[in-house]
Amino acid sequence: MTAPNGPQVYLAEAPPPLEPHGLTALRRDDLSVVHFAAPVHDTKIAHAAMSLLWALGKREGVTGVHGNPSENVPLVPIWLSAYRTHTVIISAAQHWNARLTQEMVRLLMSAGTTVVLVADHGRLDHIEDTAAGFLPTTVPFDDLQTLFPPPVASQRTNAIGYDWLDTPLPEADWPTFRSECRRLLPQSAFAELNDHYLRALHTTRARLDDQLEAVTDDTTRTLLIDLLADTDHSIQATAVLRAVQAAYFAVGWNLRVDVHEAVSLIAQSRAIAFTARDWRSLRAYREPGRAAACVLYGAELPVSAIEALTLADMDSALTTGTIHGFALCEEALAVLRAAHLERSLDGADATDLFIVCSRVATMLTNAAKDLGILVASTANRRSEHTANFWQWRLGFTMQRMN
């Protein structure tokens, strides 16, 4: 059996529940094939659209999540086209009624996407009825592995892949930070974070033992720079900073740290260099323009240049795969394709601005908090009071307790 040529609708029946099957392995890192299960509570197209966006890596809890679920519907074909998704596989498809199934299939096929509806064992007749108007082809379940083979072992088999850095940290100051992380984080995530924490704690204690009588702002700054040099994510940096605070307190120093300021200063101290995880983390955003602003920042464009780009500029970037001499990876290109398509559908022409938000700097600041990517401060937010309270350009203040 050959892979589909053009959008089609396939039906299949899953094996009995006790028999293992590999549908989840069809979720690829490149999102060319996307799989998700139809939740039983989905009754409207807006809910189904949200389920698909989650399968594409879109997240709740980040800036720009729409309060009205119906606003997510037009984003589905935009993101499918941008990611060049050719197939969407929906398991447990018998949970959807005929109207929802038909609306969802039409939405997916509008992006040129083949749709595979998989019913639970013994429920094939239900999806045969609900999808009858699309003249679907019923195939044996095992043939799905031929049509859409799982990725090779060296590739991740999840659209985003598990990453402990995707786990939000609890809001806790240094005295309760480690205990709250142990209580609230998954065990594997805590183990990774605890490794960073303990290394920083032991290094700080050793450094303080050597220079306890000579602790100054300068020695503390040097220590923080040394410890943060190997971090490339705000969660790692937060663990390090909280460990340093604990070590200082143990020897009689109250070290107060503005974590967001300190992380911003880390970013300012080094060249912009998005990691593969940083590019992939942009999938969390549903709003293409918001993700695109982050891509352009990662491509080393200043805020003023980002705000001045037009659709014509982006046409050239998408054609050449570069912008201002920076080679764009596929994750970055997918985001820019989505933002370009959204602006075009809104009626924008070649001379119109690519990013229509007037607060790109705010978008970038939010991205640092939402995604953990290292974004340098884009504006001087210090008042005269805070400049005196926090050590200028250090992000901390310290006081001897005895």
Buried (B, 14 or more C-beta within 10 A) or exposed (E): EEEBEEBBBBBBBBEEEEEEBEBBBBBBBBBBBBBBBBBEEBBBBBBBBBBBBBBBBBBEEBBBBEEEBEBBBEBBBBBBBBBBBBBBBBBBBBBBEBEBBBBBBEBBBEBBBBBBBBBBEEBBEBBBEBBEEBEBEEBEBEEBBEBBEBBEEEEBBBBBBEBBBBBBBEEBEBEEBBEBBBEBBEEEBBEBBBEBBEBBBEBBBEBBEEEEEEBEEEEBBEBBEEBBEEBBBBBBBBBBBBBBBBBBBEEEBEBBBBBBBBBBBBBEEEEBEBEEBBBBBBBBBBBBBBBBBBBBBBBBBEBEBBBEBBBEBBEEBBEEEEBEEBEBBEBBBBBBBBBBBBBBEEEBEEEBBBBEBEBBBBBBBBBBBBBBBBBBBBEEEBEEEEEEEBBEEBBBBBEEEE
